[in-house]
């Protein structure tokens, strides 16, 4: 079925996930107690406004980050089919590894949010820092995998020698931005725990699209780096995001009062 089969597989898996979650809310006692399927619950306008106020900037951040890597793939296509295939190998493995700091970031949001609700400012700082440190530690382990075992990783994806050679180089380049990616996602998680999403959105969009993408275009098409320059542009964007979001959390967590 080719690409159409991939589309059907994605649709089926999404429907099954939604169904599995609905079953959990129906049969798992703690979730069933939330009564989300009851139709007699009055609308909560203020709650909906707060969710949109917090959630819309988060959505824009996710779009800014995801679209950066999608556009990078389109730019890679300018260098030929083997280059874009090698990029997909490297970025796919990096994305799988990214699930670990992403999970840490989600847990950091919850733990920081609990501390905010309890009014424990010192705990807010501590849990946010721990989350970012865990993200950095995981980034180091991910980078080491990519640096030490690129051939083993690439062999999982392809046996084409030309694609494999370029994919190994791309994995080495991907190892460089692991450090920034692990920090930026956990810093973002900590900021969401204190309900700070608007300025982080501005930081993220600026880092990715006003720094990362222009650098990628310049290095990729105006220098001899070629496709490697696009990777360095991605790294620059993630680096600016990591620095900006970390500084933002340290500032917010050091104010006298963090309001729930």
C-alpha positions as a Markdown table, in Angstrom:
| # | Residue | x | y | z |
|---|---|---|---|---|
| 1 | Unk | 0.0 | 0.0 | 0.0 |
| 2 | Unk | 3.0 | 2.3 | 0.2 |
| 3 | Unk | 2.5 | 5.7 | 1.7 |
| 4 | Unk | -1.2 | 5.2 | 1.9 |
| 5 | Unk | -0.6 | 2.2 | 4.1 |
| 6 | Unk | 1.5 | 4.4 | 6.4 |
| 7 | Unk | -1.5 | 6.7 | 6.6 |
| 8 | Unk | -3.9 | 3.9 | 7.5 |
| 9 | Unk | -1.5 | 2.6 | 10.1 |
| 10 | Unk | -1.3 | 6.0 | 11.8 |
| 11 | Unk | -5.0 | 6.4 | 11.7 |
| 12 | Unk | -5.6 | 2.9 | 13.2 |
| 13 | Unk | -3.1 | 3.4 | 16.0 |
| 14 | Unk | -4.5 | 6.8 | 16.9 |
| 15 | Unk | -8.1 | 5.4 | 17.1 |
| 16 | Unk | -6.9 | 2.5 | 19.2 |
| 17 | Unk | -5.1 | 4.8 | 21.6 |
| 18 | Unk | -8.2 | 7.0 | 22.0 |
| 19 | Unk | -10.3 | 3.9 | 22.6 |
| 20 | Unk | -7.8 | 2.5 | 25.2 |
| 21 | Unk | -7.8 | 5.8 | 27.1 |
| 22 | Unk | -11.6 | 5.9 | 27.1 |
| 23 | Unk | -11.7 | 2.4 | 28.5 |
| 24 | Unk | -9.3 | 3.5 | 31.3 |
| 25 | Unk | -11.6 | 6.4 | 32.2 |
| 26 | Unk | -14.5 | 4.0 | 32.3 |
| 27 | Unk | -13.0 | 1.1 | 34.2 |
| 28 | Unk | -10.1 | 2.4 | 36.3 |
| 29 | Unk | -11.5 | 3.4 | 39.7 |
| 30 | Unk | -9.4 | 6.7 | 40.3 |
| 31 | Unk | -10.2 | 7.8 | 36.7 |
| 32 | Unk | -13.8 | 6.7 | 36.8 |
| 33 | Unk | -14.2 | 9.0 | 39.9 |
| 34 | Unk | -13.7 | 12.0 | 37.7 |
| 35 | Unk | -17.0 | 11.3 | 35.9 |
| 36 | Unk | -15.8 | 12.8 | 32.6 |
| 37 | Unk | -18.5 | 11.0 | 30.7 |
| 38 | Unk | -21.4 | 12.5 | 32.7 |
| 39 | Unk | -23.5 | 14.8 | 30.7 |
| 40 | Unk | -25.0 | 16.8 | 33.5 |
| 41 | Unk | -21.9 | 18.8 | 34.4 |
| 42 | Unk | -22.4 | 22.5 | 33.9 |
| 43 | Unk | -19.9 | 24.4 | 31.7 |
| 44 | Unk | -17.0 | 25.9 | 33.6 |
| 45 | Unk | -16.2 | 29.1 | 31.6 |
| 46 | Unk | -13.4 | 30.3 | 33.8 |
| 47 | Unk | -11.7 | 26.9 | 33.7 |
| 48 | Unk | -12.0 | 26.7 | 30.0 |
| 49 | Unk | -10.5 | 30.2 | 29.6 |
| 50 | Unk | -7.6 | 29.2 | 31.9 |
| 51 | Unk | -6.9 | 26.0 | 29.9 |
| 52 | Unk | -6.9 | 27.9 | 26.6 |
| 53 | Unk | -4.7 | 30.7 | 28.1 |
| 54 | Unk | -2.1 | 28.1 | 29.2 |
| 55 | Unk | -2.6 | 25.6 | 26.4 |
| 56 | Unk | -2.5 | 27.8 | 23.3 |
| 57 | Unk | 1.1 | 29.0 | 23.9 |
| 58 | Unk | 2.1 | 25.4 | 24.6 |
| 59 | Unk | 0.5 | 24.4 | 21.3 |
| 60 | Unk | 2.4 | 27.1 | 19.4 |
| 61 | Unk | 5.7 | 26.0 | 21.0 |
| 62 | Unk | 5.1 | 22.4 | 19.8 |
| 63 | Unk | 4.2 | 23.6 | 16.3 |
| 64 | Unk | 7.3 | 25.8 | 16.2 |
| 65 | Unk | 9.6 | 23.0 | 17.2 |
| 66 | Unk | 8.0 | 20.2 | 15.1 |
| 67 | Unk | 7.8 | 22.4 | 12.0 |
| 68 | Unk | 11.5 | 23.4 | 12.3 |
| 69 | Unk | 12.5 | 19.7 | 11.9 |
| 70 | Unk | 10.0 | 19.2 | 9.1 |
| 71 | Unk | 11.3 | 22.2 | 7.2 |
| 72 | Unk | 14.8 | 20.9 | 7.8 |
| 73 | Unk | 13.9 | 17.6 | 6.1 |
| 74 | Unk | 12.6 | 19.5 | 3.1 |
| 75 | Unk | 15.8 | 21.5 | 2.9 |
| 76 | Unk | 17.8 | 18.3 | 3.1 |
| 77 | Unk | 15.9 | 17.1 | 0.0 |
| 78 | Unk | 17.7 | 19.8 | -1.9 |
| 79 | Unk | 20.9 | 17.7 | -1.5 |
| 80 | Unk | 19.4 | 14.5 | -3.0 |
| 81 | Unk | 17.4 | 11.5 | -1.9 |
| 82 | Unk | 20.3 | 9.8 | -0.1 |
| 83 | Unk | 20.9 | 12.9 | 2.0 |
| 84 | Unk | 17.2 | 13.2 | 3.1 |
| 85 | Unk | 17.2 | 9.4 | 3.8 |
| 86 | Unk | 20.2 | 9.8 | 6.0 |
| 87 | Unk | 18.6 | 12.7 | 7.8 |
| 88 | Unk | 15.5 | 10.7 | 8.5 |
| 89 | Unk | 17.6 | 7.9 | 10.0 |
| 90 | Unk | 19.4 | 10.3 | 12.3 |
| 91 | Unk | 16.4 | 12.4 | 13.3 |
| 92 | Unk | 14.3 | 9.4 | 13.9 |
| 93 | Unk | 16.7 | 7.9 | 16.3 |
| 94 | Unk | 17.2 | 11.3 | 18.0 |
| 95 | Unk | 13.4 | 11.6 | 18.3 |
| 96 | Unk | 13.1 | 8.2 | 19.9 |
| 97 | Unk | 15.8 | 9.1 | 22.4 |
| 98 | Unk | 14.1 | 12.5 | 23.0 |
| 99 | Unk | 11.1 | 10.6 | 24.5 |
| 100 | Unk | 13.2 | 10.1 | 27.7 |
| 101 | Unk | 13.8 | 13.8 | 28.5 |
| 102 | Unk | 10.2 | 14.5 | 27.3 |
| 103 | Unk | 8.9 | 12.1 | 30.0 |
| 104 | Unk | 11.2 | 13.7 | 32.6 |
| 105 | Unk | 9.8 | 17.1 | 31.5 |
| 106 | Unk | 6.2 | 16.0 | 32.0 |
| 107 | Unk | 7.0 | 14.6 | 35.4 |
| 108 | Unk | 8.8 | 17.9 | 36.3 |
| 109 | Unk | 5.7 | 19.8 | 35.3 |
| 110 | Unk | 3.6 | 17.8 | 37.8 |
| 111 | Unk | 6.1 | 17.9 | 40.6 |
| 112 | Unk | 6.7 | 21.6 | 40.3 |
| 113 | Unk | 3.0 | 22.2 | 40.0 |
| 114 | Unk | 2.4 | 20.3 | 43.3 |
| 115 | Unk | 5.1 | 22.4 | 45.0 |
| 116 | Unk | 3.5 | 25.6 | 43.7 |
| 117 | Unk | 0.1 | 24.6 | 45.0 |
| 118 | Unk | 1.6 | 23.9 | 48.4 |
| 119 | Unk | 3.3 | 27.3 | 48.4 |
| 120 | Unk | 6.8 | 25.7 | 48.8 |
| 121 | Unk | 9.0 | 28.1 | 46.8 |
| 122 | Unk | 12.3 | 26.3 | 47.8 |
| 123 | Unk | 10.8 | 23.0 | 46.6 |
| 124 | Unk | 9.7 | 24.6 | 43.3 |
| 125 | Unk | 13.3 | 25.7 | 42.7 |
| 126 | Unk | 14.7 | 22.3 | 43.7 |
| 127 | Unk | 12.3 | 20.2 | 41.6 |
| 128 | Unk | 12.8 | 22.4 | 38.6 |
| 129 | Unk | 16.6 | 22.2 | 38.9 |
| 130 | Unk | 16.5 | 18.4 | 39.4 |
| 131 | Unk | 14.3 | 18.0 | 36.2 |
| 132 | Unk | 16.8 | 20.1 | 34.1 |
| 133 | Unk | 19.8 | 18.2 | 35.6 |
| 134 | Unk | 18.1 | 14.9 | 34.8 |
| 135 | Unk | 17.5 | 16.1 | 31.2 |
| 136 | Unk | 21.2 | 17.0 | 30.9 |
| 137 | Unk | 22.4 | 13.7 | 32.3 |
| 138 | Unk | 20.2 | 11.8 | 29.8 |
| 139 | Unk | 21.4 | 14.0 | 27.0 |
| 140 | Unk | 25.0 | 13.0 | 27.8 |
| 141 | Unk | 24.0 | 9.3 | 27.7 |
| 142 | Unk | 22.1 | 9.8 | 24.4 |
| 143 | Unk | 25.1 | 11.7 | 22.9 |
| 144 | Unk | 27.5 | 8.9 | 23.9 |
| 145 | Unk | 25.4 | 6.3 | 22.2 |
| 146 | Unk | 25.4 | 8.3 | 19.0 |
| 147 | Unk | 29.1 | 9.0 | 19.1 |
| 148 | Unk | 30.3 | 5.6 | 20.1 |
| 149 | Unk | 27.8 | 3.3 | 18.2 |
| 150 | Unk | 26.6 | 5.1 | 15.1 |
| 151 | Unk | 27.2 | 2.2 | 12.8 |
| 152 | Unk | 25.2 | -0.2 | 15.0 |
| 153 | Unk | 22.3 | 2.4 | 15.1 |
| 154 | Unk | 22.3 | 3.0 | 11.3 |
| 155 | Unk | 22.4 | -0.7 | 10.6 |
| 156 | Unk | 18.9 | -0.9 | 12.2 |
| 157 | Unk | 17.6 | 1.4 | 9.5 |
| 158 | Unk | 19.4 | 0.7 | 6.3 |
| 159 | Unk | 22.0 | -1.5 | 4.5 |
| 160 | Unk | 22.6 | 1.1 | 1.8 |
| 161 | Unk | 26.3 | 2.0 | 2.2 |
| 162 | Unk | 26.0 | 5.5 | 0.8 |
| 163 | Unk | 23.1 | 6.4 | 3.1 |
| 164 | Unk | 24.8 | 4.7 | 6.0 |
| 165 | Unk | 28.0 | 6.8 | 5.7 |
| 166 | Unk | 26.1 | 10.0 | 5.7 |
| 167 | Unk | 23.7 | 8.9 | 8.4 |
| 168 | Unk | 26.7 | 8.2 | 10.7 |
| 169 | Unk | 27.9 | 11.8 | 10.2 |
| 170 | Unk | 24.4 | 13.1 | 10.9 |
| 171 | Unk | 24.2 | 11.1 | 14.1 |
| 172 | Unk | 27.5 | 12.6 | 15.3 |
| 173 | Unk | 26.0 | 16.1 | 14.6 |
| 174 | Unk | 22.7 | 15.1 | 16.3 |
| 175 | Unk | 24.8 | 14.2 | 19.4 |
| 176 | Unk | 25.8 | 17.8 | 19.7 |
| 177 | Unk | 22.3 | 19.1 | 20.1 |
| 178 | Unk | 21.3 | 16.4 | 22.6 |
| 179 | Unk | 22.6 | 18.6 | 25.4 |
| 180 | Unk | 20.5 | 21.6 | 24.4 |
| 181 | Unk | 17.4 | 19.5 | 23.6 |
| 182 | Unk | 17.4 | 17.8 | 27.0 |
| 183 | Unk | 17.7 | 21.1 | 28.9 |
| 184 | Unk | 15.2 | 23.1 | 26.8 |
| 185 | Unk | 12.4 | 20.5 | 27.1 |
| 186 | Unk | 12.9 | 20.0 | 30.9 |
| 187 | Unk | 13.1 | 23.7 | 31.5 |
| 188 | Unk | 9.9 | 24.1 | 29.5 |
| 189 | Unk | 8.4 | 21.4 | 31.7 |
| 190 | Unk | 9.4 | 23.3 | 34.9 |
| 191 | Unk | 8.0 | 26.5 | 33.5 |
| 192 | Unk | 4.6 | 24.9 | 32.8 |
| 193 | Unk | 4.5 | 23.8 | 36.4 |
| 194 | Unk | 4.4 | 27.4 | 37.4 |
| 195 | Unk | 1.9 | 28.2 | 34.7 |
| 196 | Unk | 4.4 | 30.3 | 32.7 |
| 197 | Unk | 3.8 | 29.7 | 29.0 |
| 198 | Unk | 3.5 | 33.0 | 27.1 |
| 199 | Unk | 7.1 | 34.3 | 27.4 |
| 200 | Unk | 8.5 | 30.7 | 26.9 |
| 201 | Unk | 6.5 | 30.6 | 23.7 |
| 202 | Unk | 8.2 | 33.8 | 22.5 |
| 203 | Unk | 11.6 | 32.5 | 23.5 |
| 204 | Unk | 11.0 | 29.2 | 21.7 |
| 205 | Unk | 9.6 | 30.7 | 18.5 |
| 206 | Unk | 12.4 | 33.3 | 18.4 |
| 207 | Unk | 15.1 | 30.7 | 19.0 |
| 208 | Unk | 13.8 | 28.3 | 16.4 |
| 209 | Unk | 12.6 | 30.6 | 13.6 |
| 210 | Unk | 14.6 | 33.8 | 14.0 |
| 211 | Unk | 17.9 | 32.1 | 15.0 |
| 212 | Unk | 17.9 | 28.4 | 14.1 |
| 213 | Unk | 16.3 | 28.5 | 10.7 |
| 214 | Unk | 18.3 | 31.5 | 9.3 |
| 215 | Unk | 21.5 | 30.0 | 10.6 |
| 216 | Unk | 20.6 | 26.6 | 8.9 |
| 217 | Unk | 19.8 | 28.4 | 5.6 |
| 218 | Unk | 23.0 | 30.4 | 5.7 |
| 219 | Unk | 25.3 | 27.5 | 6.7 |
| 220 | Unk | 23.5 | 25.0 | 4.5 |
| 221 | Unk | 23.3 | 27.0 | 1.2 |
| 222 | Unk | 25.9 | 29.9 | 1.6 |
| 223 | Unk | 28.8 | 27.9 | 2.9 |
| 224 | Unk | 30.6 | 24.7 | 2.0 |
| 225 | Unk | 29.1 | 22.9 | 5.0 |
| 226 | Unk | 26.0 | 21.9 | 2.9 |
| 227 | Unk | 23.6 | 19.6 | 4.8 |
| 228 | Unk | 25.8 | 19.6 | 7.9 |
| 229 | Unk | 25.2 | 23.3 | 8.1 |
| 230 | Unk | 21.5 | 22.7 | 8.4 |
| 231 | Unk | 22.2 | 20.4 | 11.5 |
| 232 | Unk | 24.3 | 23.2 | 13.0 |
| 233 | Unk | 21.4 | 25.6 | 12.5 |
| 234 | Unk | 19.1 | 23.2 | 14.4 |
| 235 | Unk | 21.7 | 23.1 | 17.2 |
| 236 | Unk | 21.9 | 26.9 | 17.3 |
| 237 | Unk | 18.1 | 27.2 | 17.7 |
| 238 | Unk | 18.0 | 24.6 | 20.4 |
| 239 | Unk | 20.9 | 26.2 | 22.2 |
| 240 | Unk | 19.2 | 29.6 | 22.3 |
| 241 | Unk | 16.0 | 28.0 | 23.5 |
| 242 | Unk | 17.8 | 26.0 | 26.3 |
| 243 | Unk | 19.6 | 29.1 | 27.6 |
| 244 | Unk | 16.5 | 31.4 | 27.4 |
| 245 | Unk | 14.1 | 28.9 | 29.0 |
| 246 | Unk | 16.6 | 28.0 | 31.8 |
| 247 | Unk | 17.2 | 31.6 | 32.6 |
| 248 | Unk | 13.4 | 32.2 | 32.6 |
| 249 | Unk | 12.8 | 29.5 | 35.1 |
| 250 | Unk | 15.6 | 30.6 | 37.4 |
| 251 | Unk | 14.1 | 34.1 | 37.3 |
| 252 | Unk | 10.6 | 33.0 | 38.0 |
| 253 | Unk | 11.6 | 30.6 | 40.7 |
| 254 | Unk | 13.5 | 33.2 | 42.6 |
| 255 | Unk | 10.7 | 35.7 | 42.9 |
| 256 | Unk | 9.2 | 36.1 | 46.3 |
| 257 | Unk | 5.9 | 34.5 | 45.6 |
| 258 | Unk | 5.0 | 31.9 | 43.0 |
| 259 | Unk | 1.2 | 32.0 | 42.6 |
| 260 | Unk | -0.7 | 28.7 | 42.0 |
